[in-house]
Amino acid sequence: MSKIPTNANSIGKKFRTSLLLCLATILLVLFTKEITIWTPFTESIKEEYCPARFPLHASDDLSVQNILHDPEYKQLSIKRLAGAIQIPTVIHDDNPQPKYSPEYYKEWYTFHEYLAEQFPLVHKYLKKETVNNASLLYTWQGSNPDLKPIIFSAHIDVVPVESSTVQQWEHPPFSGHYDEESDTIWGRGSFDAKNLLIAQFEAIEHLLSSGKFTTKRTILLSYGHDEETGGAQGANSISKLLLNRYGPKGILALFDEGAGVIPLKDNKTFVAAILNSEKGYVDLAIKLSGTGPGRTGHSSQPPDHTHIGVAADLISLLEKHSFKSNFKVTNPTFEFLTCAAEHSLGLPRYLQWLISSARHNRLAEYALGRLLDAQESFKYYFKTSQAIDIIQGGNKANALPEYVTFTINHRIEIESSVNETISHFISLAKIIASKYHYSIFLDGKTVINEHPQKELAPASIDIQPIGLLEPSPITPAEGDLWDILTGTVQYIFEDSMGKTSASNLFMAPALSPGNTDSKHFWDVTDHIYRFIGSIVPSDILDTTHSVNEHFVMNHHLQTIAFVHQFILNINTFGPDL
């Protein structure tokens, strides 16, 4: 699950007097004839880049009014989601293959049965397939086989709850407790991502119950069983099945977990952050090892630098020379910033000015990039992150360590690559290798073969890349499909929030810093939207994978309504897609 920063308005507070910005301002005044510091922001924009969208509504006969406003329907929805949360489909990093370990997945099978009980029409009219024994694929066959299908996706599994934190939960983590006063439902999976899975089922069940709707386009529901460990068993198996069934790029679009409608800090402006891209990924498992003179032995006669000391020096160097920012206006998150600049009342004028100028002025682009790189909540949308998060070495106080291992997690910037990320590490490792006489091996192949002094035994830095994933393709944020998507969002929020509030709703693509199961579907579709269709306040995001995970029920109803209305709209307005 990904987090989009909501504090676009607060960026300027911390840097209002920064020398960099003053210099950028002076230079922009000197070198940009069309814009001066005194020009009103609205006059400096030659074109509106974040316009309001036209609400799209396909059918009055199949209204979402019942979903959004009927108290009885809401109570039914609370019951359904609470029951799903109460089934602890907890997955761990060492999860076995379902075929060989059915006992491990017994809660998954309970969950499968629960879905069949709660959604009888879905199970009557859709074809259900169990993929790799624990994942699910449903097919609602369309009447026109020439139309490419659409996938709605989520995942069945949830992350564990740390036993030491259970007492910190306001309500037990698998209780599915509903608090009427705050309109919130509590528990692991309430936001990541059983809410989305149940909402998709509820939308289909509601359409089927009307008896008035026949889908022209095939609708697929895809639910992996191991998203939280990478989806190698679940979503990967489903994607291969679909690739074989529909062919390369045989799917029109896929909707997966992601962001939603973000309230900005002024609480009057909302931006639907539709994540149309993801950063890449690679873990580097590093091992420093070597036994013999000057490397290992009794701790009463240590060398100046043990393997642990050398590893510490390498880690220090890595953190001192982290990846540089690569801010460009082509990054999808810039469009999110543009919406904030055009429409947020609380954003400082000079920041509005920088954002509006950056699209056409390289100096402004550079200055804005430097500014964002100093902002914790934004900087990693424009640079590769690195986190040294596992380290092990030594097993006895009086014995020198024979090896040290540590792992570096990277989320790769959208215009970078796995190879560039590995090369960055190697360039720094070479400095340490030369300093301490270590060889370097990448995937078992020699990078540097160091011949140390006679008094030193050979030692090496071994690099093992794990989980290699290039940054995702960028889904277009324009065209008929985008218009149907954004028009659907606009309609839902005019209905649920009122036209006055919805008039301050705007749409923008954005980048996901994390990865979802959608990474397994790049071969089957060019259009992937990581978006749940509801308001997602920042306090909800802060509980993801943490204590007190919860979600607002009225926002859950918005997700149901969004899926419901999008199916209607694509059926009516998308026959040529």
C-alpha positions in Angstrom: 0.0 0.0 0.0 1.4 3.4 -1.0 1.3 6.7 0.7 1.0 10.1 -1.2 2.1 13.1 0.9 -0.8 15.3 1.9 1.1 18.3 3.2 1.9 20.0 -0.1 0.9 23.2 1.6 3.5 22.9 4.3 6.6 22.5 2.1 7.3 26.2 2.0 7.1 26.9 5.8 10.4 25.2 6.5 12.3 26.8 3.6 10.7 30.3 3.3 14.0 32.0 4.0 16.4 29.6 2.3 19.3 31.0 0.4 18.7 28.6 -2.4 15.2 29.9 -3.1 16.4 33.5 -2.9 19.0 32.8 -5.4 16.5 31.0 -7.6 14.1 33.9 -7.4 16.8 36.4 -8.4 17.9 34.3 -11.3 14.4 33.7 -12.5 13.7 37.5 -12.5 16.9 38.1 -14.4 16.4 35.4 -17.0 12.7 35.0 -17.4 11.0 37.8 -19.3 7.5 36.5 -19.1 7.3 36.0 -15.3 8.3 38.2 -12.4 8.0 37.7 -8.7 5.2 40.2 -8.6 3.1 38.6 -11.4 -0.1 37.0 -10.0 0.1 33.3 -10.2 -3.1 33.0 -12.2 -1.6 35.3 -14.8 1.6 33.4 -15.1 -0.1 30.2 -16.2 -0.6 30.1 -19.9 -2.7 26.9 -19.7 -4.6 25.2 -16.9 -2.9 21.8 -16.3 -5.3 20.6 -13.6 -8.8 21.4 -14.8 -12.1 20.3 -13.2 -13.5 17.2 -14.7 -17.0 16.7 -16.2 -19.1 14.3 -14.1 -19.9 11.1 -16.0 -23.2 9.3 -15.2 -24.3 6.4 -17.4 -27.7 5.4 -16.0 -30.4 6.8 -13.7 -31.9 3.3 -13.5 -28.8 1.9 -11.7 -28.1 4.7 -9.3 -25.4 4.6 -6.6 -27.8 6.5 -4.3 -28.6 3.3 -2.5 -25.0 2.5 -1.9 -24.0 5.9 -0.6 -27.1 6.9 1.4 -29.2 3.9 2.4 -28.7 3.2 6.2 -29.7 -0.5 5.7 -27.2 -1.0 2.9 -24.5 0.6 5.1 -25.2 -1.8 7.9 -25.0 -4.7 5.5 -21.7 -3.4 4.2 -20.3 -3.0 7.8 -21.2 -6.6 8.5 -19.5 -7.9 5.3 -16.3 -6.0 5.9 -16.2 -6.8 9.6 -16.5 -10.5 8.8 -13.7 -10.4 6.3 -11.4 -8.6 8.8 -12.2 -11.3 11.4 -10.6 -14.0 9.3 -6.8 -13.7 10.0 -5.2 -14.4 6.6 -1.8 -13.5 8.0 1.2 -14.2 5.8 4.9 -14.3 6.7 8.0 -13.9 4.6 8.6 -17.6 4.5 5.2 -18.6 3.2 5.2 -22.0 1.6 3.6 -23.1 -1.6 -0.2 -23.8 -1.0 -0.1 -27.1 -2.8 2.3 -28.6 -0.2 1.1 -26.7 2.9 -2.7 -26.6 3.0 -2.7 -26.2 6.8 -0.8 -22.9 6.5 -3.5 -21.6 4.3 -6.6 -22.8 6.2 -7.7 -19.2 6.9 -7.5 -18.5 3.2 -9.9 -21.4 2.5 -12.2 -20.1 5.3 -12.1 -16.7 3.6 -13.0 -18.3 0.2 -16.1 -19.8 1.9 -17.0 -16.5 3.5 -17.0 -14.8 0.1 -19.3 -17.5 -1.3 -21.7 -17.0 1.7 -21.8 -13.2 1.5 -22.0 -12.8 -2.2 -24.3 -15.5 -3.6 -25.1 -13.7 -6.9 -21.4 -13.2 -7.7 -20.9 -16.9 -7.2 -23.9 -17.8 -9.2 -23.2 -15.7 -12.3 -19.4 -15.4 -12.4 -17.0 -18.2 -13.1 -14.7 -18.8 -10.1 -11.2 -20.3 -10.5 -8.9 -21.1 -7.7 -5.3 -20.4 -8.9 -2.3 -22.0 -7.2 -4.7 -23.4 -4.5 -5.1 -20.2 -2.6 -5.6 -17.2 -5.0 -8.9 -16.4 -6.7 -10.0 -15.3 -10.2 -13.6 -14.5 -11.1 -14.8 -13.9 -14.7 -18.0 -12.0 -15.5 -18.3 -12.8 -19.2 -19.3 -9.9 -21.3 -21.7 -10.0 -24.2 -19.1 -8.6 -26.7 -16.1 -10.9 -26.9 -14.3 -8.3 -29.1 -14.0 -5.9 -26.1 -10.9 -6.2 -24.0 -11.6 -7.2 -20.3 -11.1 -5.0 -17.3 -9.5 -6.3 -14.1 -10.4 -5.2 -10.5 -7.7 -6.5 -8.2 -6.9 -6.6 -4.5 -5.3 -9.2 -2.2 -6.5 -11.7 0.4 -3.4 -11.7 2.7 -2.6 -9.3 5.5 0.6 -8.5 7.3 1.2 -9.9 10.8 0.4 -8.0 14.0 3.4 -7.7 16.3 2.4 -9.5 19.6 4.2 -6.8 21.6 1.8 -4.2 20.2 -1.5 -5.9 20.5 -2.3 -3.9 23.7 -1.7 -0.7 21.9 -4.7 -1.3 19.6 -7.8 0.7 20.5 -9.8 -2.4 19.4 -8.5 -5.9 18.9 -6.7 -6.2 15.5 -9.0 -9.0 14.2 -12.2 -7.8 15.8 -13.6 -5.9 12.8 -15.0 -3.5 15.4 -17.2 -0.7 14.1 -17.3 2.5 16.0 -20.5 4.4 15.2 -19.4 7.7 16.7 -16.3 8.0 14.4 -17.8 5.9 11.6 -14.7 3.7 11.5 -14.1 0.0 11.2 -11.0 -1.4 12.9 -8.6 -4.2 12.3 -5.8 -5.6 10.2 -6.9 -5.5 6.5 -9.5 -2.7 7.1 -7.5 -0.6 4.7 -4.9 -3.0 3.3 -6.7 -4.4 1.4 -9.8 -6.3 2.4 -11.8 -3.1 2.2 -11.0 -2.9 -1.5 -11.7 -6.6 -2.1 -15.0 -6.5 -0.3 -16.0 -3.3 -2.1 -15.4 -4.8 -5.5 -17.6 -7.8 -4.6 -20.2 -5.5 -3.2 -20.3 -3.5 -6.4 -20.7 -6.6 -8.6 -23.3 -8.1 -6.2 -25.3 -4.8 -6.3 -25.3 -4.7 -10.1 -26.4 -8.3 -10.4 -29.2 -7.8 -7.8 -30.8 -5.1 -9.9 -31.5 -7.5 -12.7 -31.2 -4.6 -15.1 -27.6 -4.8 -16.1 -25.7 -6.9 -18.6 -22.0 -6.1 -19.1 -20.8 -5.8 -22.7 -17.2 -6.1 -21.6 -15.8 -9.0 -19.6 -15.0 -8.1 -16.0 -12.3 -10.0 -14.1 -11.8 -10.0 -10.3 -8.2 -11.0 -9.4 -7.1 -11.7 -5.8 -3.6 -13.0 -5.0 -2.9 -14.8 -1.7 0.6 -13.4 -1.1 0.9 -9.8 -2.1 2.5 -8.8 1.1 5.5 -11.1 0.3 5.7 -10.0 -3.3 3.0 -11.9 -5.1 5.3 -14.5 -6.7 2.8 -17.4 -6.0 -0.5 -15.6 -6.4 -0.7 -12.6 -8.7 2.2 -14.0 -10.8 0.3 -17.2 -11.4 -2.9 -15.3 -12.2 -1.1 -13.0 -14.7 0.4 -16.0 -16.5 -3.0 -17.6 -16.8 -4.5 -14.3 -18.2 -1.5 -13.8 -20.6 -2.2 -17.3 -22.0 -5.9 -16.7 -22.2 -6.1 -13.1 -23.6 -2.6 -12.6 -25.1 -0.1 -9.8 -24.7 -1.8 -6.5 -23.9 -5.1 -8.4 -24.1 -6.6 -6.5 -21.0 -7.9 -3.0 -21.4 -7.1 -1.8 -17.8 -6.3 -3.0 -14.3 -7.4 -1.3 -11.1 -5.4 -2.2 -8.0 -4.9 -0.9 -4.4 -3.2 2.5 -4.2 -4.1 6.0 -3.3 -7.5 7.8 -3.3 -8.9 11.3 -3.0 -6.5 13.3 -0.9 -7.7 16.2 1.2 -5.0 19.0 1.1 -4.1 20.9 4.2 -6.6 23.7 3.6 -9.4 21.0 3.9 -11.2 22.7 1.1 -9.3 21.2 -1.9 -9.2 17.6 -2.8 -6.9 15.8 -5.4 -7.7 12.4 -6.7 -4.2 10.9 -6.8 -4.4 8.2 -9.4 -1.2 6.3 -9.3 -0.2 5.5 -12.8 3.4 4.3 -12.2 5.6 2.6 -9.6 9.2 2.9 -8.6 11.5 -0.1 -9.2 12.9 -2.4 -6.6 16.1 -4.3 -5.7 17.5 -5.7 -2.5 21.3 -6.1 -2.3 22.4 -8.8 0.1 26.0 -8.0 1.0 28.4 -10.4 2.7 31.9 -9.5 3.9 33.9 -12.6 4.6 37.4 -14.1 4.8 39.2 -16.2 7.3 42.9 -16.4 8.2 45.7 -14.0 9.3 44.7 -10.5 9.9 41.0 -11.3 9.4 39.8 -13.7 12.0 40.9 -15.5 15.2 40.9 -14.7 18.9 39.6 -11.3 19.9 42.6 -10.7 22.2 44.7 -10.1 19.1 42.3 -8.2 16.8 43.2 -6.5 13.5 42.6 -2.8 13.3 39.4 -3.5 11.4 37.3 -6.6 11.7 34.7 -7.5 9.1 32.2 -5.7 11.3 34.3 -2.5 11.3 34.8 -2.7 7.5 31.1 -3.2 7.0 30.4 -0.2 9.3 32.7 1.9 7.2 31.0 0.8 4.0 27.5 1.5 5.4 28.7 4.9 6.6 30.0 5.7 3.1 26.7 4.5 1.6 24.6 6.8 3.8 26.9 9.7 3.3 26.6 9.3 -0.5 22.9 8.5 -1.0 21.3 8.7 -4.4 20.9 12.2 -5.9 17.6 13.7 -6.7 16.4 13.4 -10.3 13.5 15.8 -10.2 11.9 16.2 -13.6 8.5 17.6 -14.6 7.9 14.3 -16.5 7.6 12.5 -13.1 3.9 11.8 -12.5 4.0 13.3 -9.0 4.7 16.7 -10.6 1.1 16.7 -11.9 -0.1 16.2 -8.3 2.0 19.2 -7.3 0.6 21.2 -10.1 -3.0 20.5 -8.9 -2.0 21.7 -5.4 -0.3 24.8 -6.9 -3.3 25.7 -9.1 -6.1 25.1 -6.6 -4.8 24.9 -2.9 -5.5 28.2 -1.1 -2.9 27.6 1.5 0.2 27.1 -0.7 2.7 29.9 -0.5 2.7 32.2 -3.5 6.4 31.7 -4.3 6.0 27.9 -4.3 3.0 28.2 -6.6 5.2 30.3 -8.9 8.0 27.8 -8.9 5.7 24.9 -9.7 4.0 26.8 -12.5 7.3 27.9 -14.0 9.1 24.6 -13.8 7.2 23.1 -16.7 8.7 25.6 -19.1 11.9 26.8 -17.3 14.8 24.6 -16.5 16.1 26.9 -13.9 12.8 26.8 -12.1 12.7 23.0 -12.5 16.1 22.8 -10.9 15.2 25.1 -8.0 12.0 23.2 -7.3 13.9 19.9 -7.4 16.3 21.2 -4.8 13.5 22.4 -2.6 11.6 19.1 -2.8 14.8 17.2 -2.1 14.9 18.8 1.3 11.3 17.9 2.1 11.1 14.4 3.8 7.6 13.7 2.6 8.4 14.4 -1.1 12.0 13.7 -1.8 11.8 10.0 -2.4 9.3 10.5 -5.2 12.2 11.9 -7.2 15.2 9.8 -6.1 16.1 6.2 -5.4 15.9 5.4 -1.8 18.2 3.1 0.1 17.7 1.6 3.5 20.1 -0.7 5.3 17.6 -2.6 7.3 19.1 -6.0 8.2 22.6 -6.7 9.6 24.2 -9.7 11.2 27.7 -10.7 12.2 29.7 -12.4 14.9 28.5 -15.0 17.4 30.9 -14.7 20.4 32.5 -11.9 22.3 36.0 -13.4 22.2 36.0 -14.6 18.6 36.5 -12.3 15.6 33.6 -12.4 13.2 34.3 -14.6 10.1 31.6 -12.8 8.1 29.1 -10.0 8.2 25.9 -9.7 6.2 23.6 -6.8 5.6 20.8 -6.0 3.3 20.1 -2.8 1.5 16.5 -2.2 0.3 16.2 0.1 -2.8 13.1 1.7 -4.3 14.3 2.8 -7.7 13.5 6.2 -9.2 11.2 6.2 -12.2 13.9 7.2 -14.7 16.7 5.0 -13.2 17.2 1.3 -13.4 18.3 -1.8 -11.5 21.8 -1.7 -13.2 22.3 1.9 -12.3 21.3 1.2 -8.7 23.8 -1.7 -8.5 26.5 0.4 -10.1 26.1 3.1 -7.5 26.8 0.5 -4.7 29.8 -1.0 -6.5 31.3 2.5 -7.0 31.3 3.0 -3.3 32.3 -0.6 -2.4 35.4 -0.2 -4.6 36.6 2.6 -2.3 36.3 0.3 0.8 37.7 -2.7 -1.1 40.8 -0.8 -2.0 41.2 0.6 1.5 40.9 -2.7 3.3 42.1 -5.1 0.6 38.9 -6.9 -0.3 37.9 -8.4 -3.6 34.4 -7.7 -4.9 32.1 -10.3 -6.5 28.7 -9.6 -8.1 26.5 -12.7 -8.5 29.6 -14.8 -8.1 31.4 -13.0 -10.9 34.6 -11.0 -10.2 34.4 -7.2 -10.2 37.7 -6.7 -8.4 40.2 -9.4 -7.5 42.3 -7.9 -4.7 45.6 -9.4 -3.8 46.2 -8.3 -0.2 49.5 -7.9 1.6 51.2 -11.1 2.8 50.1 -10.6 6.4 46.4 -10.5 5.3 44.3 -13.4 4.3 42.1 -12.9 1.2 38.6 -11.4 1.9 35.7 -10.4 -0.2 32.6 -8.3 -0.5 29.9 -10.5 -2.2 26.9 -8.8 -3.7 23.7 -10.7 -4.4 20.8 -8.8 -6.0 17.4 -10.0 -4.9 13.9 -9.2 -6.2 15.0 -7.2 -9.2 12.2 -5.0 -10.6 12.6 -2.2 -13.1 10.4 1.0 -12.6 7.0 0.4 -14.1 5.8 1.8 -17.4 3.8 5.0 -17.0 0.1 4.7 -17.8 -1.2 7.6 -20.0 -3.1 10.2 -18.0 -5.1 11.3 -21.0 -7.5 9.9 -23.6 -10.9 8.4 -23.5 -10.2 5.8 -20.7 -8.7 8.5 -18.5 -11.8 10.7 -19.1 -14.1 7.9 -18.2 -12.2 7.2 -15.0 -11.9 10.8 -13.9 -15.5 11.6 -14.9 -16.6 8.7 -12.7 -14.7 10.0 -9.7 -16.2 13.5 -10.2 -19.7 12.1 -10.4 -19.3 9.9 -7.2 -18.0 12.9 -5.2 -20.7 15.2 -6.3 -23.2 12.7 -5.1 -21.4 11.8 -1.8 -20.0 15.3 -0.9 -22.3 17.7 -2.7 -21.7 19.8 -5.7 -20.1 22.6 -3.8 -17.4 20.5 -2.2 -16.9 18.4 -5.3 -16.3 21.6 -7.3 -12.9 21.7 -5.4 -12.0 18.2 -6.5 -9.3 17.8 -9.1 -7.6 14.7 -10.7 -3.9 14.1 -11.2 -1.6 11.1 -11.9 1.0 10.3 -9.3 3.8 7.9 -8.6 3.7 5.0 -6.1 6.9 4.7 -4.1 6.0 1.1 -3.3 4.9 -1.9 -5.3 1.6 -3.7 -5.6 0.6 -7.0 -7.2 0.0 -4.9 -10.4 3.7 -5.4 -11.2 2.9 -8.9 -12.4 0.5 -7.6 -15.0 2.7 -5.4 -17.2 2.6 -7.9 -20.0 -1.2 -8.0 -20.2 -2.2 -4.3 -20.1 -0.8 -0.8 -20.7 -3.3 0.8 -18.3 -2.8 0.2 -14.6 -4.4 2.5 -12.1 -3.5 2.1 -8.4 -6.6 3.9 -7.0 -9.4 2.9 -4.7 -11.9 5.6 -5.5 -12.5 7.0 -2.1 -11.3 9.7 0.3 -8.1 8.6 2.1 -7.1 11.0 4.9 -3.5 11.0 6.1 -4.3 9.6 9.5 -5.6 6.4 7.8 -2.4 6.1 5.8 -0.3 6.4 8.9 -1.8 3.1 10.3 -1.0 1.0 7.3 1.0 -2.1 8.4 1.0 -0.6 11.9 -1.0 -0.3 15.1 -4.7 0.7 14.9 -5.3 0.1 11.2 -8.8 1.4 10.5 -11.0 2.9 7.7 -14.0 5.2 7.5 -17.1 3.4 6.5 -18.6 6.2 4.5 -15.3 6.2 2.5 -15.7 2.5 2.0 -19.1 3.1 0.5 -17.5 5.6 -1.9 -15.2 2.8 -3.1 -18.2 0.5 -3.8 -19.9 3.3 -5.6 -16.8 4.1 -7.7 -16.4 0.5 -8.9 -20.2 0.2 -9.5 -20.3 3.5 -11.5 -17.1 2.8 -13.5 -18.5 -0.5 -14.7 -21.7 1.3 -15.9 -19.7 4.2 -17.5 -17.2 2.0 -19.3 -20.2 -0.1 -20.6 -21.9 3.0 -22.0 -19.1 5.4 -22.9 -16.3 2.9 -23.8 -17.5 0.7 -26.6 -14.6 1.7 -28.9 -11.9 1.1 -26.3 
